[in-house]
């Protein structure tokens, strides 16, 4: 694994296992291509440090799985899409951590260690916050959910995780010996994906009353065997236990680096990259390319839950899709090796738009009032797998292109900047899409008020009134199909008019057009 020789570890890692978190996946890119090297094996003396890395990444994956996966599913039964849109803002720190990563890398206490200076206090704060949230969150979720309080709390948690990720990424480069350095990304993949699936797939299953009563109990109960509060308190304890180990038993060896850029130098370099010719056009592509399928990836699973699809079945479909993503990544990497690495990216763009259309057809054909059979579950799996396949192709292709154009002199800074724009391109539209779904949705109560009118159920107040008077909310117009169609049409329009011509033009540019003069990094 290549790494930069500067004072800033400006690299982030792949965090997610499903497409909803795709904006985090590009962080797993190497700074620049290297010549083929002999295959490395994990040296026995690195077994302990490798295990420690897996645990540190696991602790990052747990809150990410809650914020990006489980919490929105749990909230959907109680909140509108507009309120879930507010909660989606809690994921923004992971897409914007480039803004403070130079500070994390440059500011530290030499007596504690360059990376431990950040990891130790961050994990203590995360553990305390997890415990405080866990002791109250069941009561909060049972009644009127204070969405802004919940959003602020998880925004803080994800900010802590993003900051810890910066420090752990840097420590991984020195924690393992040179003979085992390539296994740092393996530890990251195992840890983060395991933490994510524990908080998403496993937690949703054990939190489900239906799953618990069917497989884990002899006497049925109305709730699952694992509550959200107990789950968070358990991980709060593990955060503090691991932190105690780092404080008392783990020392950090000193790093040897060339003359560092420093905080000011890194920010200056970032600004110079942004001013490069054609960079603005490429950034525009990264920021707007995902609009066409963002409704499908942000709302379709929530619509299935709204229709009656069980949370554990949805989590199971994601779990079954995970090993296929690994296989797809291998073939996507082979297809992206060539003079036109973005050619598969363009083909997959059409595929993702098609999957967005299939997602709307799948929701429209949901067997309302009936048990979901093997056939319909198979359709969900097909759409999920196809969507992941196209997403993986785009991920690998855009990664190959970024790796090819990045200036090797400042590869880490360059790659992280591009990754930040790409990640944010999949983050910022979600808020507006979720808001738009509620805006275009029209549902009315079946019971008339004193004026003889049938009140709208578009607000929580309207829904509460309808329930109080024993009515039901009848859907007249589903905003999901309107917003989904608009997104696909807008995505197709941008693809044909701007993105496809621009991508073909950018591919033809010589690499020198993307490089900074070596003097600018001094």
C-alpha positions in Angstrom: 0.0 0.0 0.0 1.4 3.3 -1.0 1.3 6.3 1.3 2.3 9.9 1.1 5.4 11.3 2.7 3.8 14.5 4.0 2.6 15.6 7.4 -1.0 14.9 6.6 -2.6 11.6 6.3 -5.3 12.8 4.0 -6.8 9.4 3.2 -10.1 7.9 4.2 -11.3 4.4 3.9 -14.2 2.3 2.6 -16.8 2.0 5.3 -20.0 0.6 3.9 -21.2 -2.6 2.6 -24.4 -1.4 0.9 -25.0 1.2 -1.8 -26.7 3.6 0.7 -23.3 4.4 2.0 -21.5 4.6 -1.3 -20.4 8.1 -0.6 -18.0 6.6 1.9 -16.5 3.9 -0.3 -14.2 6.0 -2.4 -12.0 6.6 0.7 -10.4 3.2 0.1 -8.4 4.3 -2.9 -4.6 4.1 -3.1 -2.8 7.3 -3.9 -1.3 6.2 -7.1 -0.6 3.1 -9.1 2.6 1.3 -8.4 4.6 -1.4 -10.2 3.6 -5.0 -9.4 5.0 -6.1 -6.1 5.6 -9.6 -4.7 2.5 -10.8 -2.8 2.8 -9.9 0.9 1.7 -12.1 3.8 0.8 -11.1 7.3 3.9 -11.6 9.4 3.3 -13.4 12.7 4.7 -10.5 14.7 1.9 -8.3 13.3 -1.0 -10.6 14.4 -1.7 -8.5 17.5 -1.5 -5.1 15.8 -3.7 -6.4 12.9 -6.3 -7.5 15.5 -6.1 -4.1 17.2 -6.7 -2.4 13.8 -9.8 -4.6 13.1 -11.2 -3.7 16.6 -10.6 0.1 16.1 -12.3 0.0 12.7 -15.1 -2.1 14.2 -15.8 0.6 16.7 -16.1 3.1 13.9 -18.5 0.9 11.9 -21.0 0.4 14.8 -22.3 4.0 15.0 -22.1 4.3 11.2 -24.4 1.3 10.9 -26.8 2.9 13.3 -26.8 6.3 11.6 -26.9 5.2 8.0 -28.9 2.0 8.4 -30.9 1.1 11.5 -32.0 4.5 12.9 -33.8 5.7 9.7 -35.6 2.3 9.5 -36.7 2.6 13.1 -37.8 6.2 12.6 -39.9 5.6 9.5 -42.7 4.1 11.5 -43.0 7.3 13.5 -41.7 10.2 11.4 -42.3 11.7 8.0 -39.7 11.7 5.2 -39.1 15.4 5.9 -38.1 14.5 9.4 -35.9 11.7 8.3 -34.3 14.2 5.9 -33.3 16.2 8.9 -31.7 13.1 10.5 -29.8 12.4 7.3 -27.7 15.5 8.0 -26.0 13.5 10.8 -24.0 11.6 8.1 -22.4 14.7 6.6 -19.2 14.7 8.7 -17.9 11.6 7.0 -18.2 13.3 3.6 -16.5 16.5 4.8 -13.6 15.3 7.1 -11.0 16.6 4.6 -11.8 20.0 6.2 -10.2 19.1 9.5 -8.0 16.1 8.6 -4.8 18.2 8.3 -5.4 19.5 11.9 -5.8 15.9 13.2 -2.5 14.9 11.5 -0.5 17.9 12.6 -1.6 18.6 16.2 -0.7 16.0 18.8 1.0 15.4 22.1 4.4 13.7 21.5 4.3 12.0 25.0 1.0 10.3 24.2 1.6 9.6 20.5 0.7 11.2 17.2 -2.4 9.0 16.7 -3.3 8.1 20.3 -3.5 11.8 21.1 -6.7 11.8 19.1 -8.0 8.2 19.3 -8.0 8.0 23.1 -10.1 11.2 23.8 -12.3 10.6 20.9 -13.2 7.0 22.0 -13.8 8.2 25.6 -16.2 10.9 24.3 -17.9 8.5 22.0 -18.3 5.9 24.8 -19.8 8.5 27.2 -22.1 9.9 24.5 -23.2 6.3 23.5 -24.0 5.6 27.2 -26.0 8.8 27.7 -27.9 8.2 24.5 -28.4 4.5 25.2 -29.9 5.2 28.7 -32.6 7.5 27.2 -33.1 6.6 23.5 -35.7 3.8 24.1 -38.0 6.3 25.9 -37.3 9.0 23.2 -38.1 6.6 20.4 -41.3 5.3 22.1 -43.0 8.7 22.2 -42.7 11.9 20.2 -39.2 11.6 18.7 -37.2 14.9 19.3 -35.7 14.7 15.8 -33.4 17.7 16.2 -32.0 16.5 19.5 -31.4 13.0 17.9 -29.8 14.5 14.8 -27.4 16.7 16.9 -26.5 13.7 19.0 -25.7 11.4 16.1 -24.0 14.3 14.1 -21.6 14.5 17.1 -21.1 10.8 17.1 -20.4 10.6 13.4 -18.0 13.6 13.7 -16.1 11.7 16.4 -16.0 8.6 14.2 -14.8 10.6 11.2 -12.1 12.2 13.3 -11.1 8.8 14.7 -11.0 7.4 11.2 -8.4 10.0 10.2 -6.2 9.0 13.1 -6.6 5.3 12.7 -5.8 5.5 8.9 -2.6 7.2 9.8 -1.7 4.8 12.6 -2.3 1.8 10.3 0.6 2.8 8.1 3.1 2.5 11.1 1.3 0.0 13.3 2.1 -2.8 10.9 5.5 -3.7 9.6 6.5 -3.1 6.0 6.1 -6.8 5.4 2.4 -6.7 6.4 1.5 -3.1 5.3 -0.9 -4.3 2.5 -3.1 -5.9 5.2 -4.0 -2.5 6.7 -6.8 -2.2 4.1 -7.9 -5.8 4.9 -8.2 -4.8 8.6 -10.2 -1.8 7.6 -12.5 -3.8 5.4 -13.2 -6.5 8.0 -13.6 -4.1 10.9 -15.8 -1.4 9.3 -18.0 -3.8 7.4 -18.4 -6.0 10.5 -19.4 -3.1 12.7 -21.8 -1.8 10.1 -23.5 -5.2 9.7 -23.7 -5.7 13.4 -25.5 -2.4 13.8 -27.7 -2.9 10.7 -28.4 -6.5 9.8 -27.8 -8.2 13.1 -29.3 -5.5 15.3 -32.5 -5.1 13.2 -33.0 -8.8 13.4 -32.6 -9.1 17.2 -34.7 -5.9 17.6 -37.6 -7.4 15.6 -40.3 -9.0 17.7 -41.2 -11.3 14.8 -37.7 -12.6 14.5 -37.2 -13.0 18.2 -40.5 -14.8 18.8 -39.9 -17.1 15.9 -36.3 -18.1 16.5 -35.3 -17.0 20.0 -38.3 -17.3 22.3 -40.7 -19.9 23.5 -43.1 -17.3 24.9 -44.0 -14.5 22.4 -43.5 -10.9 23.5 -44.3 -7.6 21.7 -40.7 -6.4 21.5 -37.4 -7.9 20.3 -34.8 -9.4 22.5 -32.4 -6.5 22.0 -33.4 -2.9 22.5 -31.5 0.1 21.0 -30.6 1.4 24.4 -29.1 -1.8 25.6 -27.2 -2.2 22.3 -25.7 1.3 22.6 -24.8 0.8 26.3 -23.0 -2.4 25.4 -20.8 -0.7 22.8 -20.2 2.3 25.2 -18.6 -0.2 27.6 -16.5 -1.7 24.8 -15.3 1.8 23.7 -14.1 2.4 27.2 -12.5 -1.0 27.6 -10.6 -0.7 24.3 -9.5 2.9 25.3 -8.2 1.6 28.6 -6.1 -1.0 26.8 -4.6 1.8 24.5 -3.8 3.9 27.5 -2.1 1.3 29.7 -0.9 -1.4 27.4 -0.2 0.0 23.9 2.6 2.3 23.0 3.0 4.1 19.7 6.3 4.1 18.0 7.7 7.3 16.6 7.3 8.0 12.9 9.9 9.2 10.6 8.8 11.5 7.8 10.3 13.9 5.3 9.8 17.6 5.9 6.1 18.1 6.4 3.8 20.5 4.6 2.1 21.6 7.8 -1.5 22.7 8.1 -1.2 25.8 6.1 0.7 24.1 3.4 -1.9 21.4 3.0 -4.8 23.8 2.7 -2.8 25.9 0.2 -2.2 22.7 -1.9 -5.9 21.9 -1.8 -6.7 25.3 -3.1 -4.1 25.0 -5.9 -5.6 21.7 -7.0 -9.1 23.3 -7.2 -7.7 25.9 -9.5 -6.3 23.4 -12.0 -7.6 23.5 -15.6 -10.6 21.3 -16.1 -10.9 20.5 -12.4 -14.0 22.6 -12.0 -15.7 20.5 -14.7 -14.7 17.3 -13.1 -15.9 18.5 -9.7 -19.3 19.4 -11.2 -19.6 15.8 -12.6 -18.7 14.4 -9.2 -21.2 16.6 -7.3 -24.2 16.1 -9.6 -23.8 12.7 -11.2 -25.7 10.8 -8.5 -28.9 12.9 -8.6 -30.5 10.5 -11.1 -30.6 7.6 -8.8 -30.4 9.2 -5.3 -34.2 8.8 -4.8 -34.0 5.1 -5.4 -31.1 4.6 -3.1 -32.4 6.9 -0.3 -36.1 6.2 -0.4 -37.0 2.8 -2.0 -36.1 0.7 1.1 -38.1 3.1 3.3 -41.1 2.8 1.0 -40.9 -1.0 1.2 -41.0 -0.7 5.0 -43.9 1.6 4.7 -45.7 -0.9 2.6 -45.2 -3.6 5.2 -41.9 -5.3 4.2 -40.3 -6.4 7.5 -37.0 -4.8 8.7 -35.3 -8.2 9.2 -36.1 -9.3 5.6 -34.7 -6.0 4.2 -31.6 -6.4 6.3 -31.3 -10.0 5.1 -31.4 -8.9 1.5 -28.5 -6.5 2.2 -26.6 -9.3 3.9 -27.0 -11.7 1.0 -25.9 -8.9 -1.4 -22.6 -8.3 0.5 -20.5 -11.2 -0.8 -21.7 -10.5 -4.4 -20.3 -7.0 -4.1 -16.8 -8.4 -3.5 -17.1 -10.6 -6.6 -18.4 -7.6 -8.6 -15.5 -5.5 -7.5 -13.0 -8.0 -8.9 -14.5 -8.0 -12.3 -15.1 -4.2 -12.3 -11.4 -3.7 -11.6 -10.5 -5.8 -14.6 -12.9 -3.9 -16.9 -11.6 -0.5 -15.7 -8.0 -1.3 -16.7 -7.4 0.5 -19.9 -7.1 3.8 -21.7 -10.7 4.6 -20.9 -11.4 3.7 -17.3 -14.6 5.8 -17.3 -16.2 3.9 -20.1 -17.6 1.3 -17.7 -18.7 4.2 -15.5 -20.8 5.6 -18.3 -22.4 2.2 -19.0 -23.1 1.7 -15.3 -24.7 5.1 -15.2 -27.4 3.9 -17.6 -27.7 0.7 -15.4 -28.3 2.7 -12.2 -31.0 4.8 -13.9 -32.6 1.6 -15.0 -32.4 0.2 -11.5 -34.1 3.3 -10.2 -37.0 2.6 -12.6 -37.1 -1.0 -11.5 -37.2 0.1 -7.9 -40.3 2.2 -8.5 -42.0 -0.7 -10.4 -41.1 -3.0 -7.5 -42.7 -0.6 -4.9 -45.8 -0.2 -7.1 -46.2 -3.9 -7.3 -45.9 -4.6 -3.6 -48.4 -7.2 -2.5 -50.3 -5.0 -0.1 -52.2 -7.0 2.6 -50.5 -10.3 1.5 -47.6 -12.2 2.8 -44.4 -11.5 0.9 -43.6 -14.7 -0.9 -40.4 -16.1 -2.3 -41.1 -14.7 -5.8 -41.4 -11.1 -4.6 -38.5 -11.4 -2.3 -36.5 -12.7 -5.2 -37.4 -9.6 -7.2 -36.1 -7.4 -4.3 -32.9 -9.4 -4.3 -32.5 -9.0 -8.1 -33.0 -5.3 -8.0 -30.7 -5.0 -5.0 -27.9 -7.0 -6.7 -28.2 -5.2 -10.0 -28.1 -1.8 -8.2 -25.0 -2.9 -6.2 -23.4 -4.3 -9.4 -23.8 -1.0 -11.2 -22.7 1.0 -8.2 -19.5 -1.1 -7.8 -18.6 -0.7 -11.5 -19.0 3.1 -11.1 -17.0 3.1 -7.9 -14.1 1.1 -9.3 -14.0 3.0 -12.6 -14.0 6.5 -11.1 -11.4 5.2 -8.6 -9.2 4.1 -11.5 -9.5 7.4 -13.2 -8.8 9.4 -10.1 -5.7 7.3 -9.4 -4.5 7.9 -13.0 -4.8 11.7 -12.8 -3.6 12.3 -9.3 -0.3 14.1 -9.0 2.0 11.5 -7.3 4.0 14.2 -5.5 0.9 15.1 -3.5 -1.1 11.9 -4.1 -2.8 11.7 -0.7 -4.0 15.2 -0.6 -5.1 15.0 -4.3 -7.0 11.8 -3.9 -8.7 12.8 -0.7 -9.9 16.0 -2.2 -11.5 14.2 -5.2 -12.9 11.6 -2.8 -14.5 14.4 -0.7 -16.3 15.9 -3.7 -17.4 12.4 -4.9 -18.7 11.5 -1.4 -20.5 14.8 -0.9 -22.1 14.3 -4.3 -24.0 11.3 -2.8 -24.7 13.1 0.5 -26.2 16.5 -0.2 -29.1 15.5 -2.5 -30.6 13.1 0.0 -31.9 15.8 2.3 -33.7 17.6 -0.6 -35.0 14.3 -2.1 -36.6 13.2 1.2 -38.1 16.6 1.7 -39.5 16.5 -1.8 -41.2 13.1 -1.3 -43.2 14.6 1.6 -43.9 17.8 -0.3 -45.5 15.9 -3.3 -47.3 13.3 -1.2 -51.0 13.8 -0.6 -52.9 11.7 1.9 -56.2 12.4 3.7 -57.9 11.1 6.7 -61.1 9.0 6.1 -62.9 10.9 8.9 -64.2 14.4 8.3 -63.6 17.3 10.7 -66.2 19.7 12.1 -66.1 21.7 8.9 -66.9 18.6 6.9 -63.4 18.5 5.3 -61.1 15.6 5.2 -57.9 16.8 6.8 -54.5 16.1 5.3 -52.2 13.5 6.9 -49.0 15.0 5.5 -48.0 16.3 8.9 -47.5 14.4 12.2 -50.3 16.6 13.7 -52.7 15.6 11.0 -51.8 11.9 11.4 -52.3 12.2 15.2 -55.7 13.8 14.7 -56.8 11.0 12.3 -55.7 8.3 14.7 -57.4 10.1 17.6 -60.8 10.0 15.8 -60.3 6.4 14.7 -59.7 7.2 11.0 -57.0 6.0 8.6 -54.8 8.0 6.3 -55.7 7.2 2.7 -53.0 7.9 0.1 -54.1 9.9 -2.9 -50.8 10.8 -4.4 -47.4 9.2 -3.7 -44.6 11.7 -3.9 -42.0 8.9 -4.1 -43.0 8.1 -7.7 -43.0 11.8 -8.7 -39.6 12.6 -7.2 -38.2 9.3 -8.4 -39.3 9.9 -12.0 -38.0 13.5 -11.9 -34.7 12.3 -10.6 -34.3 9.7 -13.4 -35.3 12.2 -16.1 -33.0 14.8 -14.7 -30.2 12.3 -14.4 -30.7 11.1 -18.0 -30.8 14.7 -19.2 -27.6 15.6 -17.5 -25.9 12.4 -18.7 -26.7 13.1 -22.3 -26.3 16.8 -22.4 -23.3 17.4 -20.0 -21.9 14.4 -18.1 -21.2 12.1 -21.1 -19.6 14.7 -23.4 -17.6 16.1 -20.5 -16.3 12.7 -19.3 -15.2 11.8 -22.8 -13.4 15.1 -23.1 -11.7 14.8 -19.7 -10.5 11.3 -20.5 -8.6 12.6 -23.5 -6.6 15.2 -21.5 -3.0 14.4 -20.9 -2.0 13.7 -17.3 0.2 16.7 -17.3 -3.0 18.9 -17.4 -3.9 17.5 -13.9 -0.6 17.9 -12.2 0.8 20.7 -10.0 4.4 21.8 -10.5 6.6 20.3 -7.9 7.5 23.7 -6.6 3.9 24.3 -5.5 4.2 21.7 -2.9 7.2 23.1 -1.2 
